[in-house]
Amino acid sequence: MLIFFGVLLVVMGLAVTFAGRLHLPRLPGDIYIQRGNFVFYFPLATGLLLSVLLTLLLNLFFFARR
């Protein structure tokens, strides 16, 4: 189980690293601040949307197995 979580953390870290290169569209609820050479991006709406979609998907998967 510890190895599984370690591999999961590595995969999530790689996904975050390469997600910036995908140029995903910014949703209206995402926070984006750019001042000079400083950029702050917090994907609030994107995170909420992904959370809801993954929750629905996993619930369908696990409840379908019963």
N, C-alpha and C positions, 0 to 999 in steps of 0.2 A: 504494500500500500504506500509506503514511503517512496519507493522508486516511482510508482505511478504519479504521485503528486509532484515529484521532482521533474519528471518528464513533462507533465502538464505545465509547470511553471516555465520551463524552457520554451515550450511551444507558444505559450502566451507571450513571453518576452519577445520571441521572434516575430510574432504576429503584430505586436505593437511597434516594433522596430521598422517593419516593412509596410505597415499600414499607411504611413505618410506618403509613400511613393505611389499608392493606388489612386490618389486624388479623388477620394469619395466626396460626393456632394455634401455641403453643409446644410443641415436642416435649420429651420427658423429658430429653434430653441437652443442651438449651440452657441456657446460664448466664444467670441473671437475678438481679441484686442491686439492691435498692432500700433506701436509707438516707436518710431525710430528704428533701431535694430533689435527691438524686443518684440517678440510675438508670444501671446498666450492663447492657447486654444483648449477649451474644455467642452467635449462633445456631450452635453447634457441630454439633449433630445435624442441623439443617436444612441446613446447608452440605454436610455429608457426604452426606446423602440426595440433594440436588440434584446433587452431583458424580457420584454413582453413576448416577443416572437419565440425566443428560446424556451421560455416557461411554457407557452402553449404547445410547442413542438415536443418537449420532453414529457409533458403531461399526457399528450396523445399517445406517445410511444409507450410509456409505462402503464397507462390505464388500458391500452389495447392488449397488453400481455396478460391481463388478469382473466 
